[in-house]
Amino acid sequence: MKAVQLVGHGGLEQLVYREIPTPAPARGEVLIDVHACGMNNTDVWVREGAYGTETDAAEVSTWRRGRSTLEFPRIQGTDTVGVIAAVGDGVPAERVGERVMVDFSIYNRPEGDESLADIDYIGHGRDGGYAEYATVPAENAYEITSDISDAELATFCCAYLTAEQMLDRARLASGENILVTGASGGVGSAIVQLARVRGAIPYAVTSAGKEDALREIGAEGVILRDTDDLVAATERVVDGPVDVVADLVAGPMFNDLLRILRPEGRYTTAGAIGGPVVDLDLRTMYLKQLELHGSSQGTRTAFRRLVRYIESGEIKPLLDRAFRLSEFHEAQRTFMAKTYVGKLVVVPDRHWETVGADHAS
């Protein structure tokens, strides 16, 4: 089969499109004929080794601190959508032919244990979906009944699960105001939609030119990220206090975001594309009685909730465009430029005419 393998930390040259053996499903696994796979920031940060360590923020390190499960070569790709082509021992043969979306999380905990302390993910701890075929545990492959296309379905998994877990951590409730940074990206645009599902009121922080797109998916108002005074601009736009900040940018705006929060407000983050090392005035945090939540991925419960939202049509895919798997370098360059709203996906060349062509740029 054809696949894109990450062969080491570094630049795009570390991503190699090549022919490798097709995997066989082990006991309890299924083999998926991959139709589409969504792109995420984690792919880039893992390639670059940009996660640092607790003692050296600049040290080359992969996503899982302490005990890395990343081995080279590795096939990345979390947002896998396709059809079950074969099953391993212990999996009903009737599952062959199911259209599935993969829960990418490797929980390392039994069903019913919602702790994410030991979590890993498909595309890091084992091979993922940037390939023509992928094997995953059978319980991670969820049959989906929806009319949306495979490329559109591949926009949901990582971004929306991350977003839903952030909102769970912050306990976002109906009627509350939430400010979302990085709102035009995959996770940010997911938070805007998922906040509306909860009956909350989302406000978006983004760059110029993306305002209308964010209002169309549910943003009550938009604040431009490069404004001279983020706090004042937010006060002009938001009707009432800000109960929750969902931050994917951090960097220089971090302290302003804490200033924006009401007393006893909640801050939740799952990314730091504007800079992971920030200035924190602890007095702002303790005098305002703030809560700060770190979040990554999500629970089985959150994923199953996400599946229900998709099948009921409560959330909509936000697919900017699709790329052939053989064009992966171009796809990742486009992804890193951040000039789009929503998600990018890659489609194996063998499925391009039926899956990807209608979503090409």
C-alpha positions as CSV (number, residue, x, y, z in Angstrom):
1,M,0.0,0.0,0.0
2,K,1.0,3.7,-0.3
3,A,1.5,5.7,2.9
4,V,3.2,8.8,4.2
5,Q,5.8,7.9,6.9
6,L,7.4,10.2,9.4
7,V,11.0,9.1,9.5
8,G,12.4,11.5,12.1
9,H,12.0,14.9,13.7
10,G,12.6,17.9,11.4
11,G,11.2,19.6,8.3
12,L,8.9,18.3,5.6
13,E,11.7,16.2,4.2
14,Q,11.0,13.8,7.1
15,L,7.6,12.9,5.6
16,V,8.1,10.3,2.9
17,Y,5.4,9.0,0.5
18,R,6.3,5.4,-0.3
19,E,5.1,1.8,-0.8
20,I,5.0,-0.4,2.3
21,P,3.4,-3.7,3.2
22,T,-0.4,-3.6,3.9
23,P,-0.9,-4.4,7.6
24,A,-3.0,-7.3,8.8
25,P,-5.5,-6.9,11.7
26,A,-4.4,-8.7,14.9
27,R,-6.9,-10.3,17.3
28,G,-9.5,-7.7,18.3
29,E,-8.6,-5.4,15.4
30,V,-10.1,-4.3,12.1
31,L,-8.4,-3.3,8.9
32,I,-9.8,-0.1,7.4
33,D,-9.7,0.9,3.8
34,V,-9.0,4.6,4.4
35,H,-11.1,7.0,2.4
36,A,-10.0,10.2,4.1
37,C,-8.0,11.5,7.0
38,G,-8.1,15.0,8.6
39,M,-5.0,17.1,9.4
40,N,-4.2,18.5,12.8
41,N,-1.6,20.8,14.5
42,T,-0.4,17.8,16.5
43,D,1.0,16.3,13.3
44,V,3.2,19.3,12.8
45,W,4.3,19.7,16.4
46,V,5.2,16.0,16.6
47,R,7.2,16.2,13.3
48,E,9.1,19.2,14.6
49,G,9.5,17.7,18.1
50,A,8.1,21.0,19.4
51,Y,6.6,19.9,22.7
52,G,9.7,20.6,24.9
53,T,10.1,19.1,28.4
54,E,9.1,20.3,31.8
55,T,12.7,21.5,32.4
56,D,13.5,22.8,28.9
57,A,10.8,24.3,26.7
58,A,13.1,24.3,23.7
59,E,14.2,20.7,23.9
60,V,13.2,18.4,20.9
61,S,10.4,16.2,22.4
62,T,7.4,14.4,21.1
63,W,3.8,14.7,22.3
64,R,3.9,12.3,25.2
65,R,6.2,13.6,27.9
66,G,8.0,11.2,30.2
67,R,7.7,8.0,28.3
68,S,7.5,8.5,24.5
69,T,5.7,5.9,22.4
70,L,6.7,7.4,19.1
71,E,8.8,5.1,17.0
72,F,10.2,5.9,13.5
73,P,9.0,5.3,10.9
74,R,5.5,6.2,12.0
75,I,2.4,6.8,9.9
76,Q,0.6,9.8,11.4
77,G,-3.0,10.7,10.9
78,T,-5.8,10.7,13.6
79,D,-9.0,11.5,11.8
80,T,-9.5,8.3,9.9
81,V,-12.6,7.6,7.9
82,G,-13.2,4.6,5.7
83,V,-14.7,1.1,5.3
84,I,-13.8,-2.0,7.3
85,A,-12.1,-4.3,4.8
86,A,-11.1,-7.2,7.1
87,V,-11.4,-8.3,10.7
88,G,-9.0,-10.1,13.1
89,D,-9.8,-13.0,15.4
90,G,-12.6,-12.2,17.9
91,V,-14.3,-9.6,15.7
92,P,-17.6,-10.5,14.0
93,A,-17.2,-11.0,10.3
94,E,-20.4,-9.0,9.8
95,R,-18.5,-5.8,10.5
96,V,-16.8,-6.0,7.1
97,G,-18.3,-3.3,4.9
98,E,-19.2,-0.9,7.7
99,R,-18.5,2.8,7.1
100,V,-16.6,3.9,10.2
101,M,-15.0,6.9,11.9
102,V,-12.1,6.1,14.2
103,D,-11.8,7.2,17.8
104,F,-8.1,8.0,17.7
105,S,-7.5,7.8,21.4
106,I,-5.5,4.9,23.0
107,Y,-6.9,5.2,26.5
108,N,-4.8,2.6,28.3
109,R,-7.6,2.3,30.8
110,P,-10.6,-0.1,31.0
111,E,-14.1,0.9,29.8
112,G,-15.7,3.0,32.5
113,D,-12.5,4.6,33.7
114,E,-12.6,8.2,32.3
115,S,-9.1,9.2,33.4
116,L,-6.9,10.5,30.6
117,A,-3.7,10.3,32.6
118,D,-2.2,7.5,30.5
119,I,-3.7,8.5,27.1
120,D,-1.9,8.1,23.8
121,Y,-3.3,8.2,20.3
122,I,-3.4,6.4,16.9
123,G,-0.9,8.2,14.7
124,H,1.6,8.5,17.5
125,G,1.6,5.3,19.7
126,R,0.7,3.2,16.6
127,D,0.3,3.8,12.9
128,G,-2.6,6.1,11.8
129,G,-4.5,7.1,8.7
130,Y,-2.2,8.8,6.3
131,A,-2.2,5.6,4.3
132,E,-4.4,3.5,2.0
133,Y,-5.1,1.0,4.9
134,A,-4.9,1.2,8.7
135,T,-5.5,-1.3,11.5
136,V,-7.2,-0.1,14.7
137,P,-8.8,-1.8,17.7
138,A,-12.3,-2.8,16.8
139,E,-13.9,-0.8,19.6
140,N,-12.3,2.3,18.2
141,A,-14.0,2.0,14.9
142,Y,-17.5,3.5,15.1
143,E,-20.1,2.8,12.4
144,I,-21.5,6.1,11.2
145,T,-24.9,6.6,9.6
146,S,-24.9,10.1,8.0
147,D,-25.3,11.6,4.6
148,I,-22.2,13.7,4.7
149,S,-19.3,12.7,2.5
150,D,-16.2,10.8,3.7
151,A,-14.0,13.9,3.4
152,E,-16.4,15.9,5.4
153,L,-16.7,13.2,8.1
154,A,-12.9,13.3,8.4
155,T,-13.1,16.9,9.7
156,F,-14.6,15.9,13.0
157,C,-12.7,13.5,15.1
158,C,-9.6,15.1,16.7
159,A,-10.7,18.7,16.6
160,Y,-14.3,18.2,17.8
161,L,-13.3,15.6,20.5
162,T,-10.6,18.0,21.8
163,A,-13.1,20.9,21.7
164,E,-15.8,18.9,23.5
165,Q,-13.4,17.8,26.2
166,M,-12.3,21.4,26.7
167,L,-15.9,22.4,27.3
168,D,-16.5,19.5,29.6
169,R,-13.4,20.5,31.7
170,A,-14.6,24.1,31.9
171,R,-18.2,23.0,32.6
172,L,-19.7,25.4,30.0
173,A,-23.4,25.8,30.6
174,S,-26.4,27.1,28.7
175,G,-26.5,30.9,28.6
176,E,-22.9,31.5,29.4
177,N,-20.5,33.6,27.3
178,I,-17.4,31.9,26.0
179,L,-14.5,33.6,24.2
180,V,-12.7,31.4,21.7
181,T,-9.2,32.1,20.4
182,G,-7.9,30.6,17.2
183,A,-11.5,30.3,16.3
184,S,-11.0,29.8,12.5
185,G,-8.9,26.6,13.0
186,G,-10.2,23.1,13.4
187,V,-10.6,23.0,17.2
188,G,-11.7,26.7,17.5
189,S,-14.4,26.4,14.9
190,A,-15.5,23.2,16.6
191,I,-15.8,25.0,20.0
192,V,-18.0,27.7,18.4
193,Q,-20.4,25.0,17.1
194,L,-20.3,22.8,20.2
195,A,-20.9,25.9,22.5
196,R,-24.1,26.6,20.5
197,V,-25.2,22.9,21.0
198,R,-24.9,23.5,24.8
199,G,-26.9,26.7,24.5
200,A,-23.9,28.9,25.3
201,I,-23.0,32.1,23.4
202,P,-19.6,32.0,21.6
203,Y,-17.5,35.0,20.7
204,A,-14.5,34.4,18.3
205,V,-11.0,35.9,18.3
206,T,-9.5,35.6,14.8
207,S,-7.6,37.4,12.0
208,A,-9.1,39.8,9.5
209,G,-11.1,38.3,6.6
210,K,-12.5,35.3,8.6
211,E,-15.3,37.2,10.4
212,D,-18.2,36.3,8.2
213,A,-17.3,32.6,8.1
214,L,-17.3,32.5,11.9
215,R,-20.6,34.2,12.2
216,E,-22.1,31.7,9.8
217,I,-21.2,28.8,12.1
218,G,-22.5,30.5,15.2
219,A,-20.2,33.2,16.5
220,E,-22.3,35.9,18.2
221,G,-19.5,38.4,17.6
222,V,-15.9,38.6,16.4
223,I,-12.8,40.3,17.9
224,L,-9.7,40.8,15.7
225,R,-6.6,39.1,17.2
226,D,-4.2,42.0,16.2
227,T,-6.3,44.7,17.9
228,D,-4.3,47.2,20.0
229,D,-6.3,46.5,23.1
230,L,-7.8,43.0,23.3
231,V,-9.5,43.6,26.6
232,A,-11.2,46.8,25.5
233,A,-12.2,45.3,22.1
234,T,-13.8,42.3,23.9
235,E,-15.7,44.6,26.3
236,R,-17.2,46.4,23.2
237,V,-18.3,43.2,21.5
238,V,-19.4,40.8,24.3
239,D,-22.8,41.3,25.8
240,G,-22.1,40.7,29.5
241,P,-19.2,39.0,31.4
242,V,-17.0,36.4,29.9
243,D,-17.6,33.2,31.8
244,V,-15.2,30.9,29.9
245,V,-12.1,31.4,27.8
246,A,-11.2,28.6,25.4
247,D,-7.7,29.4,24.3
248,L,-5.7,27.7,21.5
249,V,-3.3,30.6,20.9
250,A,-1.7,31.7,24.3
251,G,1.6,33.6,23.6
252,P,1.5,37.3,24.3
253,M,-2.3,37.4,24.7
254,F,-2.4,35.0,27.6
255,N,-2.5,37.5,30.4
256,D,-5.1,39.6,28.6
257,L,-7.3,36.6,28.4
258,L,-7.2,36.2,32.2
259,R,-8.0,39.9,32.6
260,I,-11.0,39.4,30.3
261,L,-12.5,36.6,32.4
262,R,-15.0,37.5,35.1
263,P,-14.3,36.7,38.7
264,E,-14.5,32.9,39.2
265,G,-14.3,32.5,35.5
266,R,-12.7,29.4,33.9
267,Y,-9.8,29.2,31.4
268,T,-9.3,26.1,29.3
269,T,-6.6,25.3,26.8
270,A,-5.5,22.5,24.5
271,G,-3.0,24.4,22.3
272,A,-0.6,27.3,22.1
273,I,0.0,28.2,18.5
274,G,1.0,31.7,19.4
275,G,3.6,30.6,21.9
276,P,3.6,27.9,24.7
277,V,5.7,29.9,27.2
278,V,3.6,32.7,28.7
279,D,3.8,35.4,31.4
280,L,1.4,34.7,34.2
281,D,0.7,37.2,37.0
282,L,-0.5,34.8,39.7
283,R,-2.2,37.7,41.4
284,T,-4.7,37.9,38.5
285,M,-5.4,34.3,39.0
286,Y,-5.9,34.2,42.7
287,L,-7.5,37.5,43.3
288,K,-10.1,36.8,40.7
289,Q,-10.6,33.2,41.9
290,L,-9.9,31.8,38.4
291,E,-9.8,28.2,37.3
292,L,-7.2,27.1,34.8
293,H,-7.7,23.8,33.0
294,G,-5.3,21.9,30.7
295,S,-7.0,19.6,28.3
296,S,-6.0,17.1,25.6
297,Q,-8.1,14.7,23.5
298,G,-11.2,13.5,25.2
299,T,-13.0,10.6,26.9
300,R,-15.0,7.7,25.4
301,T,-18.1,9.4,26.7
302,A,-17.3,12.6,24.9
303,F,-16.6,10.7,21.6
304,R,-19.9,8.9,21.7
305,R,-21.6,12.2,22.3
306,L,-19.8,13.6,19.3
307,V,-21.1,10.7,17.2
308,R,-24.7,11.5,18.2
309,Y,-24.2,15.2,17.3
310,I,-22.9,14.2,13.8
311,E,-25.7,11.7,13.2
312,S,-28.4,14.1,14.4
313,G,-27.0,17.0,12.3
314,E,-26.4,19.2,15.4
315,I,-22.9,20.0,14.1
316,K,-21.8,20.6,10.6
317,P,-18.5,19.8,8.8
318,L,-16.3,22.7,8.0
319,L,-14.1,21.4,5.2
320,D,-12.0,23.9,3.4
321,R,-10.4,21.5,0.8
322,A,-9.0,18.1,0.2
323,F,-5.6,17.0,-1.1
324,R,-4.3,13.7,-2.6
325,L,-2.2,11.7,-0.2
326,S,0.7,11.9,-2.7
327,E,0.5,15.7,-2.4
328,F,1.1,15.6,1.4
329,H,3.9,18.1,1.5
330,E,1.7,20.7,-0.3
331,A,-1.2,19.8,2.1
332,Q,0.9,20.4,5.2
333,R,2.4,23.6,3.8
334,T,-1.2,24.9,3.2
335,F,-2.2,23.7,6.7
336,M,0.7,25.6,8.3
337,A,-0.1,28.8,6.5
338,K,-3.5,29.1,8.3
339,T,-5.2,31.1,5.6
340,Y,-8.3,29.0,5.6
341,V,-11.3,28.4,8.0
342,G,-12.1,24.9,9.3
343,K,-10.2,21.7,8.2
344,L,-8.1,20.2,5.5
345,V,-8.1,16.5,4.7
346,V,-6.0,14.1,2.6
347,V,-7.5,11.3,0.5
348,P,-5.6,8.3,-0.8
349,D,-5.0,8.7,-4.5
350,R,-6.9,5.5,-5.3
351,H,-10.1,7.1,-3.9
352,W,-9.6,10.6,-5.2
353,E,-12.2,10.5,-7.9
354,T,-14.9,9.2,-5.6
355,V,-14.0,10.9,-2.4
356,G,-11.7,13.9,-2.9
357,A,-12.3,15.5,-6.3
358,D,-15.4,17.4,-5.3
359,H,-13.5,19.0,-2.4
360,A,-10.4,20.0,-4.2
361,S,-9.1,23.6,-4.2
